């Protein structure tokens, strides 16, 4: 845009803003905040945001709360930051909900309160603010928190702390953690291989309907690896996994009934599972639809 046009726009906007036009005031604030057509000026941005925030603009409230928190264009004032964040948060603005939660977490402008922080982080998370979900996980120290922490430790080659965290996540019921822990005990460092623990965690994940875990625990019972060999239990887990469309389990059940492995030979059932295997393969190999 030519400089003279930019100056003209600025002149008209500023005049409208000074006359009390809310849209012009908001536009002026945004231009100064982002340096659009003007030199970035947080002080002037804060001035116009406050004007329009007082008229109920929730984005202006959110941005003003941020400016007071970060000492941008105004003196840092956590009380004012919390005030404006609260106003916008109560009006349903997701970023403000996150910011207001942070006020309670850190004790900025309000008394530190973990439960209130969680309340507002959850509100923001429900609106799709991913960082708010991470905060909920962190403050509640739930399974997802320990799982992410485990990967951080593993990435730094701290396997001891990584295993501690993934085991905590598994104990809290995370299927992903249970399955990964089982694999680590089965296929990890030779010194740390423990087939009993591997089978234990495979069965925990299998009990939560994880098809691959059901297949793995079926193999454990079939071979007696980490558990007492039991072909009936093995076939039960193969069938559960097969009912989820697990290919290897479907193929194994064909063989189980053809050869009578742990069951009475039954060619009719073998044919049934062969058909299910064929259906699954047909689905996997189906031509992709053109969505255009």
N, C-alpha and C positions, 0 to 999 in steps of 0.2 A: 504494500500500500504506500502511495506517495505520502511524504511527510506532511504536506499541507492538508491532505485528507484526514490523516490521523489527528492532526491538531484541531481540525474542524469538529471531528467526532468528539474529541475530548472536551472541547469548548461547550458543545451542546449538552453532552452528558453531565458535565459539571454544573451547568446552569440548571438543568432539570433536577439534579441531585440536591442542589442548594435550595430549590423551591419545594423540596420534600417529596419528590417522586420516588417511591420505594424501589422500583425496577432500576432507575438510573443510579440510585445510591448503591444498590447491590452490584451493578455493572462496574461502577467506579471502584468499589472495594476489590472486586475480582481482578480488574486491570492492574491495580497497584500490587495486589498479592502475587500475581503471576508475571508481572512485567510485560503485560500485553499492550502494546501501543504507548506504554509509559515506562519510565525507569522504575524498577521494582522498589516499592517504598512501603515497608510494613507498618510504619506509623500511620500513614494515610489510609492504608487498608484497614487497620484496626479502627480508625475513626469512623469510616463509612460502614464497616461491619456492625459496629455498635449502634449506629443510627437505625440500620435496618433490622438488627436483632431485636431491638426494643419494639419493633412493629410485628414481631412474630415469625420472622424468616428463620427456619430451623437450620439451614445451611450456614447462614451468617452466625447463628449462635454457636454452631459446631466449630467453625473456623476461628471465631473470637476466643472460645475456650482454649483452642490450641495455641493461639498467639500469646495469651496470658501465661500458659504453662511453659512455653518455650522462650519467653522473654524476647519476642519479636515485635519491635515497634512500640512496645509498652513495657513498663516495669513488670517483672515476674510477680504474679499475684495468683497463688494457688486457690485462694477462696473464690476469686472471680472466675477462674478457669473452671472450678467445680460447679459454680453457679450456672454458668452458661452451658456447660456440658450436660448438667442435669436437665435444664429446660429442654434442650434438644433431644436428650435421651428419652425423656418422658413423652415427647411428641413422636417417638418411634424412629429417630435417626440412628442408623446402625453404627456409624463411626463414632458418634457422640456416646452411644451406649458403651462402646469399647473404652473410650477415653474416660468416661465417668467411672467405669469399673476400675480402671487404673488408678484413679484418685483414691478409691477405697483400698486398693491393694497396697499403695505406697504411703497412704496417709497424707495426701496432698490436698489441702483445703478442706478436708473432712477427717473425722477420726478413722484411723485404720480399722477396717472391718472385712475380714476374709469372706464372710457369708454374703455381705452386700456386693463385694467384688465379684463373687461367683454368680450372683443373681444377674448382674448387668453383663458379665461376660457371656453368660448363657443366652441372654436376650440378643446380644450381637451375633453370637454363633448361630442362633436360630435363623438369622437373616443372611447367613452365608459368609460372615467374616471369619476367614480361616484362622487368623491369629488368635481370635477369641476362643475358638475351639481348642487350640494348643494351650491357651491359658487355663481353660477349664481342666484339661488333662493334667496340667502341671500342678494346679492348686489342689486338685482332688487326689493327685498321685495315683491315677488309675492305670489300667493295663497298657493303654496306648502310650502313656507318658513313659513307662518303664521300657516299653518296646523301642520307642524312638531313642531313649537314652542308651539302650543296649547297642544299637547300630552305631551310635556316636563313639562308644568305647571300642567296638570292634574296628571301626575305621582308624582308630588311633593305636591299634594293636594291643589294646588292654583287654585281653580275653577273659581275665579273672572277673573284672567288674562287669564286662559285657554279659558273661554267663549269669552273674548274680542278678542283673536286671532282667534278663530274658526269663529267668526262672521265676522271678516275682510276677512278671506279666502272665506267665503260664499258670501260676498258682491262683491268679485272679480270674482265670477263665478265658484268657485270650486264645482262641483256636490257632491263630497264626503263630503265637509264641509256643504253644504246645507242640505244634507240628514241627516248627523249626528246631526246637530243643530236642525233640526225638531224633531228627536227622543228624544233629550235631553229635549226639551220643552214639549214633550208629556209624557215622562216617567221618567223625572228627579226627583229631590227632590220635595216633595209635595208643598213646599212654592214657588218653581220656575216654576211649571207647568203652561204653557200658550198655550192653544189649538189654539188660533188665530195665534200666532207666529209659532206654529208647522205647521199648515195648510199652512201658507204663504211660509215657506221654503220647505215643501213637494212639493208645486206647482211649485216653482222655479226649483227644481231638476227634477220634472216631465217634465217640459217644455224643459229640455235638454235630454229627452229620457231615463231617468233612470227608468227602469221597476218597481222596487220595490217602488220607490217614486210615480209612476203613480198609483200603486195599493193602496198605503196609502192615497193619496189625493182623490181617488175614494171613499174610505171608509169614509173619512171626509165629502164629499158631500152627501153620502148616509145617514149618521147618523146626519148630521148637527153639527158636532164637529169642532168648530173653524171657520166654514163658514156657510152661509145660505144653508139649505138643498135644494139639486137640483138633482133629480134622473137622469135627462137627462145628466147633466154634469158628474155625477158619472159614468154612463154607458159609456160615451165617454172615460173617463180615464181607465176604466176597459178594454175597447176594445184596447186602445193603448198599455196597458201592455200585454194583451193577444197576440197581434201581435208580441211581443218579446218572446212569449213562456212562459209567467208567469203563473204557474200552478193554483194558487188561483184565478187569474183573469179569466182564461179559465173556471174553475169550476163555478165561480160566474155568468158568462154570460149564461151558460146552465140554471141556475136557473132563471136568469132575463127573458129570453125568454120563459121558461116553465110556469112561473107564471105571466108574464106580469108586471114586476116591473119597472115602469117608461117608459115602452114601451108597444105597443100592443103585446099580447101573439102571439108567432110565433114558432110553434113546428119545422118548417123546419130549422130556424136559431138555435134553441136549439140543434137540431141534428148536425148541422154544427159545433158548438162549442164543442159538446161532442166528435165529431170525432177528432177535433184539440187537445182536451185534451188527448184522447187515443194515438194519434201520439206522443205527447210530452212525455207521460209516457213510451211509447215503446222505445223512444230514450234514456230517462234517464236510463231505465232498460236494455239497450242493453248489450250483453256480451262484455267484454273488449277483444281487440285484443292482441294476443301474438306477440310482436315485434321481437322476436328472429328468 
